[in-house]
């Protein structure tokens, strides 16, 4: 009888443990209830023609919801009196966004950001970040992530110093402001957000480079930080145990309001993407990629004018690269770190030794086809059907149907256990350093080729 009882208890224990072990090994946890968010946008037109767009959020915790919406409303009240009448060929628009990102099973980061664009020029950017444990609504601070005696504090200081200096390389940052930002007391209180594979410290460029209205992002990847974290923080940043990973990329932008609506989809779904931009368009639509950068997306290059590499000489490709670097410096404060070849025809670019790592893809929705783009559900089915762990999705920031399709497949893949990473994060998760003139298709267990 006792043997029978022991066998029964052992069987029940195995049945109890199996789902958790299986899920941990397969990394296919769906979007957690604690991470679910609803966002809606409200519009108000001022008497002078200026427009105000404010996002309202609903989270799993009413206290968090209230705090975030109060921060957003506070920015509206603060900035609205300064809004000017739009020019003849421009606009006067204030956007107050609430960005969110998830990590682990219960932690979430939020950034409330106010962006004022007057006549297509970004003239005022303000922001506040909050990170919460969404199971308890408790604030999570950097001092909750790193113990007081952790070596991470010196790593953060070094990263801030290097990160600030990486922007606007032709200018010297304000020395006193930089030294102040690197103090331990300031770092402990610094704005930060947690993402799928990175911790990002956020600073305002104007504090170091007068007149620059954008954010400075100082990114540190979890693999280098996790050994120095508290036990709870290690658990909540162990996303490779819980989820499959994938990078979402967009070519051929920016493209005005289509890019704006694409960014709104990413804001609503809480995921980050990588934009491979065309240099001539980046210059024309700078405001949209400045927003993308400040909301945590990666901005790379799709060359200067989308010329196919086989139609250019090596000298012409190098001349175009110099133009691309200059445009990115003017718009975003730094040159692009990697590129995607138009048409994926990378061989002439590697031969020319341009110095860019070249990013290919493993999944696509052929979303560019047709006047308005391919039918959204067909794009969704194509992307979901070919998505795999460590893969890269190719989409286009080009046509309206791509916006609708993106929301469809992002939400489907979230429920299938995926968390979206930038290209930088995708390779950093496996410790892969992107090398010049090298082609990358994916990053799965350190494998970067197109061989499955």
LINNORTA-V411190 format. One line per field, one symbol per residue. phi: phi as a letter, one per 40 degrees, with the letter a starting at -180 (. if undefined). A space follows every 50 residues. Layout:
phi->???
//
This chain:
phi->.ccccccccccccccccdccccccccfbccdcdcccbbbbbbbbbcccgc bbbbcbbbbcbcccdccccccccccdcccdcccccccdbbabbbbbbbcb abagbbcabbbcbbbbbbfgbcbabbaababbcccbgccbbdcccbddcc ccccccdccccccccccfccbccdcccccccccdcccdbccabbbcaabb cbbcdccbbdgcbacbbbbbcddcbdcbccccccccbcccccbcbabbbb bgccbfcccdcccccccccgbbbbbcccdccdccbddccccddccgccbb bbgcbgcccccbcdcccccccccddccccccbgacccaabcdggccdccc ccfcgccbbcabaabfcccgdbgcddcccdcccccbcacgcbccbbcbbc cccccccccccccdccgbbcbcddcdcccbgcccbdfbbbbaabggcbcc cc
//
